[in-house]
Amino acid sequence: MPPWKPGDKAPAFTLLNQEGKKVKLSDFGGTKLLLYFFPKAGTSG
């Protein structure tokens, strides 16, 4: 996969939120999002 550039669209994905529930990118219906990825508390990260 080539590196992303500003303005590129994110691929479809599903992640778990802080409550352990599945959240899909498509759940936000085109809203601009800022995602933070960080190690889960208590892991070596």
N, C-alpha and C positions, 0 to 999 in steps of 0.2 A: 504494500500500500504506500503510495507516495505521501510525503509530508503534507499536512494541512496548511492552507494559507488563509489569511484573514478573509472572511466572507464565505468560505466554504461551508456547505451544509453538513451537519453531523449525520452519521449513519444511524439507522434505527437501533435502539438499544433498550434493554430492560435492566434495572438495578433494584436493589433493596434499599428502602429508606431507613431512617433511624429507628423505626418501629418494626422493621423486618418485613414490611409489605412491599410487593412488587410495584414498581412505578416505571411506566414506559415513556419514552420521549414523546410519543404521539398523544399521551394524556394531556399535554400542555398546548395542543392545537396551534402551533406556530408562534407562541409567545417566546420572546427572547429570554434565554436562561443563562445563568452563570453557574457552572458546576465546580465544586471543590472536591478534590479527591485527597483523602488523607487516611493514614492507617487507623484501623479500629483500635480503640483504647485497650491497653494491656497487651498489644502485640509488639514485636520487634520492629515492625514497620519498615 
